[in-house]
Amino acid sequence: MSALTAFPARLRREVVPQRPLAQLTTMRIGGPAEFYVEAHSLRDALDALNACRQAALPLHVLGGGSNLLIDDAGVPGLVLNLKPLTRIQPFGTKVVVQAGASLTALVAACARAGIAGPEGLAGIPGSV
């Protein structure tokens, strides 16, 4: 687990080795992540990215897990779950959206703000 030393201490405490991934996908199949962590802030995501780069650890990004097939043998490296990052902030005719936001939530937020464009994403099970 020497790759974990590249992570800042506060994030290292959150890293889960051999985390089963099947329950995080809609297909409910697949093996474990070598390492797994949820990003609860942009800082968490950036720290995980930098730690993977420093440790030469493969990085795999997970959102809502829809339509995702994971090998039963598992996933080497770090699986970074962005699902907790769900903020959607309209600014005039533009929207800033975090990667864990669902497409359904994005479409609804844009409709409430009177912003056209993403309505074609309605009904697609996925995250940004």
C-alpha positions as YAML, in Angstrom:
chain: A
units: angstrom
residues:
- id: 1
  name: MET
  ca: [0.00, 0.00, 0.00]
- id: 2
  name: SER
  ca: [2.96, 2.29, -0.51]
- id: 3
  name: ALA
  ca: [1.02, 4.14, -3.24]
- id: 4
  name: LEU
  ca: [-1.15, 5.56, -0.46]
- id: 5
  name: THR
  ca: [1.74, 7.61, 0.90]
- id: 6
  name: ALA
  ca: [1.26, 9.96, -2.08]
- id: 7
  name: PHE
  ca: [-2.15, 10.96, -0.73]
- id: 8
  name: PRO
  ca: [-2.51, 13.81, 1.78]
- id: 9
  name: ALA
  ca: [-3.19, 12.40, 5.26]
- id: 10
  name: ARG
  ca: [-6.79, 13.68, 5.40]
- id: 11
  name: LEU
  ca: [-7.62, 11.94, 2.10]
- id: 12
  name: ARG
  ca: [-5.51, 8.85, 2.83]
- id: 13
  name: ARG
  ca: [-7.81, 8.08, 5.76]
- id: 14
  name: GLU
  ca: [-10.73, 7.93, 3.31]
- id: 15
  name: VAL
  ca: [-9.11, 5.56, 0.79]
- id: 16
  name: VAL
  ca: [-10.62, 2.06, 0.90]
- id: 17
  name: PRO
  ca: [-8.46, -0.81, -0.40]
- id: 18
  name: GLN
  ca: [-10.21, -3.63, -2.29]
- id: 19
  name: ARG
  ca: [-13.59, -1.85, -2.29]
- id: 20
  name: PRO
  ca: [-16.26, -3.96, -4.07]
- id: 21
  name: LEU
  ca: [-17.65, -1.96, -7.00]
- id: 22
  name: ALA
  ca: [-20.62, -4.09, -8.10]
- id: 23
  name: GLN
  ca: [-23.04, -2.36, -5.73]
- id: 24
  name: LEU
  ca: [-22.05, 1.04, -7.16]
- id: 25
  name: THR
  ca: [-23.23, 0.21, -10.68]
- id: 26
  name: THR
  ca: [-26.69, -0.27, -12.15]
- id: 27
  name: MET
  ca: [-25.61, -3.61, -13.66]
- id: 28
  name: ARG
  ca: [-24.48, -4.89, -10.22]
- id: 29
  name: ILE
  ca: [-21.47, -6.75, -11.59]
- id: 30
  name: GLY
  ca: [-17.71, -6.47, -11.29]
- id: 31
  name: GLY
  ca: [-14.85, -6.93, -8.90]
- id: 32
  name: PRO
  ca: [-13.13, -4.60, -6.45]
- id: 33
  name: ALA
  ca: [-11.15, -1.43, -6.92]
- id: 34
  name: GLU
  ca: [-7.55, -1.76, -5.81]
- id: 35
  name: PHE
  ca: [-8.14, 1.58, -4.07]
- id: 36
  name: TYR
  ca: [-11.35, 3.61, -3.86]
- id: 37
  name: VAL
  ca: [-12.15, 7.09, -2.62]
- id: 38
  name: GLU
  ca: [-15.10, 9.47, -2.86]
- id: 39
  name: ALA
  ca: [-14.44, 13.11, -3.65]
- id: 40
  name: HIS
  ca: [-16.59, 15.27, -1.40]
- id: 41
  name: SER
  ca: [-14.96, 18.47, -2.62]
- id: 42
  name: LEU
  ca: [-12.99, 19.80, -5.54]
- id: 43
  name: ARG
  ca: [-9.92, 19.72, -3.26]
- id: 44
  name: ASP
  ca: [-10.45, 15.96, -2.71]
- id: 45
  name: ALA
  ca: [-10.63, 15.36, -6.46]
- id: 46
  name: LEU
  ca: [-7.52, 17.43, -7.18]
- id: 47
  name: ASP
  ca: [-5.57, 15.78, -4.36]
- id: 48
  name: ALA
  ca: [-6.52, 12.33, -5.67]
- id: 49
  name: LEU
  ca: [-5.47, 13.27, -9.21]
- id: 50
  name: ASN
  ca: [-2.14, 14.64, -8.01]
- id: 51
  name: ALA
  ca: [-1.49, 11.61, -5.78]
- id: 52
  name: CYS
  ca: [-2.15, 9.22, -8.67]
- id: 53
  name: ARG
  ca: [0.20, 11.17, -10.88]
- id: 54
  name: GLN
  ca: [2.90, 11.21, -8.19]
- id: 55
  name: ALA
  ca: [2.55, 7.48, -7.46]
- id: 56
  name: ALA
  ca: [2.10, 6.48, -11.14]
- id: 57
  name: LEU
  ca: [-1.18, 4.91, -10.04]
- id: 58
  name: PRO
  ca: [-3.84, 4.32, -12.72]
- id: 59
  name: LEU
  ca: [-6.91, 6.52, -12.19]
- id: 60
  name: HIS
  ca: [-10.48, 5.59, -13.07]
- id: 61
  name: VAL
  ca: [-13.35, 8.03, -12.57]
- id: 62
  name: LEU
  ca: [-16.77, 6.81, -11.45]
- id: 63
  name: GLY
  ca: [-19.98, 8.82, -11.52]
- id: 64
  name: GLY
  ca: [-23.42, 7.34, -10.96]
- id: 65
  name: GLY
  ca: [-22.36, 3.95, -12.29]
- id: 66
  name: SER
  ca: [-25.09, 3.63, -14.93]
- id: 67
  name: ASN
  ca: [-24.44, 1.43, -17.95]
- id: 68
  name: LEU
  ca: [-21.01, 0.53, -16.64]
- id: 69
  name: LEU
  ca: [-19.49, -2.95, -16.90]
- id: 70
  name: ILE
  ca: [-16.64, -3.70, -14.51]
- id: 71
  name: ASP
  ca: [-14.31, -6.67, -14.95]
- id: 72
  name: ASP
  ca: [-14.85, -9.39, -12.33]
- id: 73
  name: ALA
  ca: [-11.08, -9.34, -11.76]
- id: 74
  name: GLY
  ca: [-11.41, -5.80, -10.47]
- id: 75
  name: VAL
  ca: [-9.87, -2.47, -11.35]
- id: 76
  name: PRO
  ca: [-6.17, -1.70, -10.80]
- id: 77
  name: GLY
  ca: [-5.24, 1.67, -9.35]
- id: 78
  name: LEU
  ca: [-7.62, 4.20, -7.84]
- id: 79
  name: VAL
  ca: [-11.33, 4.50, -8.54]
- id: 80
  name: LEU
  ca: [-12.31, 8.10, -7.81]
- id: 81
  name: ASN
  ca: [-16.05, 8.43, -7.22]
- id: 82
  name: LEU
  ca: [-17.34, 11.88, -8.14]
- id: 83
  name: LYS
  ca: [-20.99, 11.13, -7.34]
- id: 84
  name: PRO
  ca: [-21.00, 13.36, -4.21]
- id: 85
  name: LEU
  ca: [-20.07, 16.40, -6.35]
- id: 86
  name: THR
  ca: [-23.56, 17.45, -7.41]
- id: 87
  name: ARG
  ca: [-23.66, 21.26, -7.36]
- id: 88
  name: ILE
  ca: [-25.43, 22.92, -10.29]
- id: 89
  name: GLN
  ca: [-25.13, 26.70, -10.44]
- id: 90
  name: PRO
  ca: [-26.78, 28.71, -13.24]
- id: 91
  name: PHE
  ca: [-25.11, 32.01, -14.16]
- id: 92
  name: GLY
  ca: [-27.22, 33.93, -16.66]
- id: 93
  name: THR
  ca: [-27.24, 31.81, -19.81]
- id: 94
  name: LYS
  ca: [-24.49, 29.46, -18.58]
- id: 95
  name: VAL
  ca: [-24.34, 26.74, -15.97]
- id: 96
  name: VAL
  ca: [-21.45, 25.48, -13.84]
- id: 97
  name: VAL
  ca: [-22.01, 21.82, -13.07]
- id: 98
  name: GLN
  ca: [-19.97, 19.46, -10.92]
- id: 99
  name: ALA
  ca: [-19.17, 16.09, -12.46]
- id: 100
  name: GLY
  ca: [-21.32, 14.01, -10.09]
- id: 101
  name: ALA
  ca: [-24.55, 15.82, -10.94]
- id: 102
  name: SER
  ca: [-27.12, 13.66, -12.69]
- id: 103
  name: LEU
  ca: [-28.17, 14.61, -16.19]
- id: 104
  name: THR
  ca: [-31.79, 14.66, -14.98]
- id: 105
  name: ALA
  ca: [-30.90, 17.22, -12.29]
- id: 106
  name: LEU
  ca: [-29.00, 19.30, -14.84]
- id: 107
  name: VAL
  ca: [-31.97, 19.37, -17.23]
- id: 108
  name: ALA
  ca: [-34.34, 20.31, -14.39]
- id: 109
  name: ALA
  ca: [-32.06, 23.08, -13.08]
- id: 110
  name: CYS
  ca: [-31.69, 24.56, -16.56]
- id: 111
  name: ALA
  ca: [-35.45, 24.45, -17.12]
- id: 112
  name: ARG
  ca: [-36.04, 26.28, -13.82]
- id: 113
  name: ALA
  ca: [-33.44, 28.90, -14.80]
- id: 114
  name: GLY
  ca: [-34.88, 29.31, -18.31]
- id: 115
  name: ILE
  ca: [-31.73, 27.97, -19.95]
- id: 116
  name: ALA
  ca: [-32.22, 25.97, -23.14]
- id: 117
  name: GLY
  ca: [-29.85, 23.39, -24.55]
- id: 118
  name: PRO
  ca: [-29.50, 20.34, -22.29]
- id: 119
  name: GLU
  ca: [-33.13, 19.21, -22.60]
- id: 120
  name: GLY
  ca: [-32.01, 16.53, -25.06]
- id: 121
  name: LEU
  ca: [-30.28, 14.83, -22.13]
- id: 122
  name: ALA
  ca: [-33.61, 14.23, -20.34]
- id: 123
  name: GLY
  ca: [-34.13, 10.58, -19.52]
- id: 124
  name: ILE
  ca: [-30.51, 9.54, -19.95]
- id: 125
  name: PRO
  ca: [-29.35, 7.70, -16.82]
- id: 126
  name: GLY
  ca: [-25.96, 9.18, -16.16]
- id: 127
  name: SER
  ca: [-23.95, 11.94, -14.61]
- id: 128
  name: VAL
  ca: [-22.08, 14.86, -16.08]
...
